[in-house]
Amino acid sequence: MARHLDHQESIVQQIQAGDRDLRERFIADSIPFIKGAVRRVTHAYFIDQDDEFSLALEAFDAAISHFKSDQNVPFEPYALLLIKNRILNWIRSQQKHPPTVSLSEQETEDGLALDERLADPHSGQIQENLEFEDDMARVEAQLSLFGFTMLDLADKLPRHQDSRRLCIRIARQLSAADPLYQNMLQRRRLPCAELARLSGTPLKTVEKNRATIILLALLIRSDLQVIHTYLAAFTREESI
């Protein structure tokens, strides 16, 4: 059964259906939230004229366009992670390449301003990078509902190859069993007992690898093609 949409998500759906005036009002009403997200990343207070604030507005607008209510991720956590990732990626790029002009003044090879190019749905590699960022933000937002972050899981991933292969197999079985997968999303916990029976794996083993299985299942059900390619290659190597 689908999760009941909250007020914000209902607004986003109306905007996605074509209500442009509502989009403008929603963004204006969400300025305090957007500023708060910027301050959480930059630890600065006066941010109205900063590039980071402009990037946050763009990221919030993108979150409205790309939000998917059927992913069982509330809108605000999703928008927050998209803003955070957009700003952090920009900060990293500035450290490598000090800016000389603003985003709206920078031109790409075809003469378009960079902010116009970012909005162009046919912008090639840049668009692919933004789509990857968007998909990763969605996975991170889902993961946060279980009380984990990507950094939290760095030390939880199995070191042994057999354990990694087992987690991938269980995660694939979970992602393929849609009722079980949706149950996990709705209840925000791994259905360990049911998954142990489905996979023929001892319950203690499933519980021990709970965080890894959740992450892998979310990645498998995502649109991240690079993840699917990696998991397929890893499985082939492990089977040799």
Secondary structure, 3 states (H helix, E strand, C coil): CCCCCCHHHHHHHHHHCCCHHHHHHHHHHCHHHHHHHHHHHHCCCCCCCCHHHHHHHHHHHHHHHHCCHHHCCCHHHHHHHHHHHHHHHHHHHHHHCCCCCCCCCCECCCCCEHHHHHHCCCCHHHHHHHHHHHHHHHHHHHHHCCCCCHHHHHCCCCCCHHHHHHHHHHHHHHHHCHHHHHHHHHHCCCCHHHHHHHHCCCHHHHHHCHHHHHHHHHHHCCCCHHHHHHHHHHHHHHHC
